[in-house]
Amino acid sequence: MEPEKRSAYESFLAFLAGLKDKPVQFIAFLIFLLAAIYILLPVIRKAIRLIGG
């Protein structure tokens, strides 16, 4: 399991390093992250309310 995790982590770092050479893909990646966070915020708030009682 560890070698797979490490290779996945390394491939992710390589992916991020590759984005530095491609600013358009980097911007698209940031927009995707922001959209995902924006979509998940209400779900996270509901989960916090359920856990908090």
C-alpha positions as CSV (number, residue, x, y, z in Angstrom):
1,M,0.0,0.0,0.0
2,E,2.8,2.4,0.9
3,P,4.6,2.3,-2.5
4,E,1.2,3.0,-4.3
5,K,0.5,6.0,-2.0
6,R,4.0,7.3,-2.5
7,S,3.8,7.0,-6.3
8,A,0.4,8.6,-6.3
9,Y,1.8,11.5,-4.2
10,E,4.8,11.8,-6.5
11,S,2.6,11.8,-9.6
12,F,0.4,14.5,-8.0
13,L,3.6,16.6,-7.3
14,A,4.7,16.0,-10.9
15,F,1.2,17.1,-12.0
16,L,1.5,20.3,-10.0
17,A,5.0,20.9,-11.3
18,G,3.7,20.4,-14.9
19,L,1.1,23.0,-14.2
20,K,3.7,25.7,-13.6
21,D,4.7,25.3,-17.3
22,K,1.1,25.6,-18.4
23,P,-0.6,28.6,-16.7
24,V,-3.9,28.0,-18.5
25,Q,-4.2,24.5,-17.1
26,F,-3.2,25.8,-13.7
27,I,-5.9,28.5,-13.7
28,A,-8.5,25.9,-14.9
29,F,-7.3,23.6,-12.0
30,L,-7.8,26.5,-9.5
31,I,-11.2,27.3,-10.8
32,F,-12.2,23.6,-10.6
33,L,-11.0,23.5,-6.9
34,L,-12.9,26.7,-6.0
35,A,-16.1,25.4,-7.7
36,A,-15.8,22.0,-5.8
37,I,-15.3,23.8,-2.5
38,Y,-18.3,26.2,-3.3
39,I,-20.5,23.2,-4.2
40,L,-19.4,21.2,-1.1
41,L,-19.8,24.1,1.5
42,P,-23.6,23.5,2.1
43,V,-22.9,19.8,2.6
44,I,-20.1,20.4,5.0
45,R,-22.3,22.9,7.0
46,K,-25.1,20.3,7.2
47,A,-22.7,17.7,8.4
48,I,-21.3,20.0,11.1
49,R,-24.9,20.8,12.2
50,L,-25.7,17.0,12.4
51,I,-22.5,16.3,14.3
52,G,-23.0,19.3,16.6
53,G,-26.6,18.3,17.3
